[in-house]
Amino acid sequence: MGDDLPICRTCGVQYTAPRPDCPICEDERQYVGWDGQRWTTLAELRAAGHRGKVAEEGPGVVGIGTEPPTAIGQRALLVRTPSGNVLWDMITYLDDDLLARVAVLGGVDAIAISHPHFYGSMIEWAHAFDAPVYVHAADREWVARPDDAIVFWEGETREIGDGLTLVNAGVHFAGGQVLHWRDGEDGRGALLTGDIFTVVPDRRYVSFMYSYPNLIPERSRIIRRALRRIEPFSFERVYGGWWRRIVAADGVAAVRRSAERYLDHALDDGPE
């Protein structure tokens, strides 16, 4: 493991070598911590008492996170299928115990990550399970630790397994992608979205932002394009990027009405 490679404390992304800045955090969609740029390592996180968390998030879907949380606190999702397991999104933390617990669940055959804020320690996980990491080519510039394990794909969709399709929604980042699982929810389908379509605390809805921490709205044309790209796919559930952030039913309608509500508020030009 790259136990001593630098990890940005704010976004949790691991870099190849020490550097003075984190380009991901200096971008307007993220931020540099209020105490300035700070770094850690996997070794330091273990010494500080962080541990892996593994818990079921839904039928055939296991959440993988960290206690206490690191960076922005997201959790990854292990989608378990007869043709192989896909690890959707990524966390920063990793140790031998967490690897062993994931191995018991069948390991990881492929990794796919929604966008750069969730790149975490993706190369550590890829090497541990000899798994490819699928990243949309539009986000190539944000990869902090280049490696042969990364598969850059282009276009609107890419199948990465039986019934498992990546869709370039293009929200939040140009390469922002979601994962459709055809056989999820007993064949009704599931959509894993990270915060490309983020599940909000009112879990009947999702939302769409260019920057979440800096409250920059996403452009209306980008949202409309994303809706067109996911229109061919049916899904009952929507899995967001944090524990229990799940739209439990009628996911297609939830995404549609969420977009309609967002666009209504964003484009309303009526009188005060």
C-alpha positions in Angstrom: 0.0 0.0 0.0 1.0 3.6 -0.5 0.8 4.2 3.2 2.8 7.4 3.1 1.5 9.0 -0.1 -0.1 12.5 0.5 -3.8 12.7 1.0 -5.7 16.1 1.0 -7.5 16.4 4.3 -10.3 18.4 2.7 -11.3 16.3 -0.3 -9.6 13.0 0.8 -7.9 12.4 -2.6 -4.6 10.6 -2.6 -1.7 12.1 -4.7 1.3 10.4 -6.2 3.9 12.7 -4.5 4.0 15.7 -2.1 2.9 19.0 -3.5 2.0 22.4 -2.1 -1.6 22.5 -3.4 -4.6 20.3 -4.2 -6.0 21.3 -7.6 -9.3 19.6 -6.9 -9.9 21.8 -3.9 -8.6 25.0 -5.6 -11.3 24.5 -8.2 -14.4 26.6 -7.6 -16.5 23.5 -7.0 -14.6 22.7 -3.9 -12.6 24.8 -1.4 -9.3 24.9 0.5 -9.7 24.2 4.2 -10.0 27.3 6.4 -6.7 26.5 8.0 -5.0 26.3 4.6 -3.9 23.3 2.6 -3.4 20.3 4.9 -2.2 16.8 4.2 -2.4 13.4 5.8 -1.6 9.8 4.8 -3.2 6.4 5.2 -0.7 5.6 7.9 -1.7 8.7 9.9 -5.4 7.9 9.5 -4.9 4.4 10.9 -2.8 5.8 13.8 -5.6 8.3 14.5 -8.1 5.5 15.0 -10.1 5.5 11.8 -11.6 2.2 10.9 -13.6 0.7 8.0 -17.4 0.5 8.2 -19.3 -2.1 6.2 -23.2 -2.2 6.3 -26.0 -3.2 4.0 -27.6 -0.3 2.2 -30.1 -2.2 0.1 -30.8 -5.5 -1.6 -27.5 -6.6 -3.1 -25.8 -3.3 -2.2 -23.3 -3.0 0.7 -22.1 0.4 1.9 -18.4 0.8 2.7 -17.2 3.8 4.7 -15.0 5.0 7.5 -15.6 5.7 11.2 -15.1 8.4 12.0 -15.6 9.9 8.6 -12.8 11.4 6.6 -12.9 14.3 4.1 -16.5 14.9 2.9 -17.8 11.8 4.6 -19.1 9.9 1.6 -19.4 6.1 1.5 -18.8 3.7 -1.4 -21.3 1.0 -2.5 -20.4 -2.6 -3.4 -22.9 -3.9 -5.9 -22.9 -7.7 -5.7 -24.0 -9.5 -8.9 -23.6 -13.1 -10.2 -21.3 -11.8 -12.9 -19.0 -10.0 -10.5 -18.9 -7.1 -7.9 -18.6 -3.5 -8.8 -17.4 -0.9 -6.3 -19.2 2.3 -7.0 -17.5 5.5 -5.8 -14.7 5.6 -3.4 -13.4 6.4 0.1 -10.0 7.5 1.3 -9.5 4.9 4.0 -8.1 1.4 3.6 -6.5 -1.2 5.9 -6.0 -5.0 5.9 -9.2 -5.6 8.0 -11.4 -3.7 5.6 -9.8 -5.5 2.6 -10.6 -8.8 4.3 -14.2 -7.9 5.0 -14.7 -6.9 1.4 -13.0 -10.0 0.2 -15.5 -12.1 2.2 -18.3 -10.4 0.2 -16.7 -11.5 -3.0 -14.1 -8.9 -3.6 -14.1 -6.2 -6.3 -14.1 -7.0 -10.0 -14.4 -3.4 -11.2 -14.5 0.1 -9.8 -16.4 3.1 -11.2 -16.3 6.6 -9.7 -18.9 9.3 -10.2 -16.6 12.4 -10.2 -13.2 13.7 -8.9 -14.3 14.7 -5.4 -14.8 10.9 -4.7 -11.5 9.7 -6.2 -10.2 9.0 -2.7 -7.6 6.2 -2.6 -8.9 4.6 -5.8 -5.5 3.3 -6.9 -4.9 1.6 -3.6 -8.3 -0.2 -4.0 -7.6 -1.0 -7.6 -4.2 -2.6 -6.8 -5.6 -4.5 -3.8 -8.2 -6.3 -5.9 -6.5 -6.1 -9.3 -9.6 -4.2 -10.6 -9.9 -1.6 -13.4 -11.1 1.8 -12.5 -13.6 3.4 -14.9 -13.4 7.1 -15.2 -14.9 9.2 -18.0 -12.3 10.7 -20.2 -13.8 14.2 -19.8 -12.4 14.1 -16.2 -9.0 12.9 -17.1 -7.3 16.2 -16.0 -8.4 15.7 -12.4 -6.8 12.3 -11.8 -4.4 12.9 -9.0 -2.6 9.5 -9.2 -2.3 8.3 -12.8 -2.1 4.5 -13.1 -2.5 1.8 -15.7 -5.5 0.5 -13.7 -7.6 3.5 -14.9 -9.8 3.0 -17.9 -10.8 6.2 -19.5 -14.0 5.8 -21.5 -15.7 8.2 -24.0 -19.2 8.8 -25.1 -22.6 8.6 -23.3 -22.7 5.0 -22.0 -20.3 2.2 -21.2 -21.3 -1.3 -20.1 -18.9 -2.6 -17.4 -20.7 -5.9 -16.6 -23.9 -7.8 -17.2 -26.7 -5.3 -16.7 -24.3 -2.6 -15.3 -24.1 0.5 -17.4 -22.2 3.8 -16.8 -24.0 6.9 -18.1 -22.2 10.2 -18.6 -24.8 12.5 -17.1 -22.3 15.4 -17.2 -23.7 17.1 -14.1 -21.3 18.7 -11.6 -18.3 17.7 -13.7 -18.1 17.2 -17.5 -17.3 13.5 -16.9 -19.9 13.1 -14.0 -21.2 9.6 -14.3 -24.0 7.5 -12.8 -24.3 3.7 -12.7 -27.4 1.9 -13.7 -28.0 -1.6 -12.4 -30.6 -3.3 -14.5 -31.2 -6.2 -12.1 -31.3 -4.2 -8.9 -34.6 -4.2 -6.9 -35.7 -7.6 -8.3 -35.4 -6.4 -11.9 -37.0 -3.0 -11.4 -33.5 -1.4 -11.6 -31.4 0.9 -9.4 -29.4 4.1 -10.2 -26.3 4.9 -8.2 -25.5 8.6 -8.5 -23.1 9.8 -5.8 -23.8 13.5 -5.9 -24.2 13.8 -9.7 -27.9 13.6 -8.8 -27.6 14.0 -5.0 -30.3 12.5 -2.8 -31.4 15.3 -0.5 -32.5 15.0 3.2 -36.1 14.8 2.0 -35.4 11.5 0.4 -38.3 11.8 -2.1 -36.1 14.1 -4.2 -32.7 14.6 -5.7 -30.9 17.8 -6.7 -28.3 19.0 -9.1 -25.5 21.5 -8.4 -22.3 22.7 -10.1 -20.8 23.3 -6.6 -22.4 22.0 -3.4 -20.2 23.7 -0.8 -20.1 27.0 -2.7 -23.8 26.8 -3.7 -23.3 27.3 -7.5 -26.4 26.0 -9.3 -26.0 23.7 -12.3 -27.0 25.0 -15.7 -30.4 24.2 -16.9 -29.3 22.9 -20.3 -26.9 20.4 -18.5 -29.8 19.1 -16.4 -32.0 18.6 -19.4 -29.2 16.8 -21.2 -28.7 14.5 -18.3 -32.4 13.6 -18.2 -32.3 12.7 -21.9 -29.3 10.4 -21.3 -30.9 8.5 -18.5 -34.3 8.3 -20.1 -33.8 4.8 -21.6 -33.2 3.3 -18.2 -35.7 2.2 -15.6 -35.0 2.3 -11.9 -36.9 2.0 -8.7 -34.2 3.1 -6.3 -31.7 5.9 -6.3 -28.6 5.6 -4.2 -26.9 8.9 -3.3 -23.4 9.3 -2.0 -23.9 9.2 1.8 -25.2 6.7 4.3 -29.0 6.2 4.0 -29.3 8.9 1.3 -31.6 6.7 -0.8 -34.8 7.3 -2.8 -36.5 4.1 -1.9 -39.3 3.9 -4.5 -40.4 5.3 -7.9 -36.9 6.5 -8.7 -37.6 7.6 -12.3 -40.4 9.8 -11.3 -38.4 11.2 -8.3 -35.6 12.3 -10.6 -38.1 13.8 -13.1 -40.1 15.8 -10.6 -36.9 16.9 -8.9 -35.6 18.3 -12.2 -38.9 20.0 -12.9 -38.9 21.6 -9.5 -35.3 22.7 -9.8 -35.9 24.2 -13.3 -39.0 25.9 -12.2 -37.2 27.7 -9.4 -34.1 28.4 -11.5 -36.0 29.8 -14.5 -38.9 31.6 -12.9 -38.9 35.1 -14.2 -42.4 36.2 -13.1 -43.2 39.3 -11.0 -42.2 39.6 -7.4 
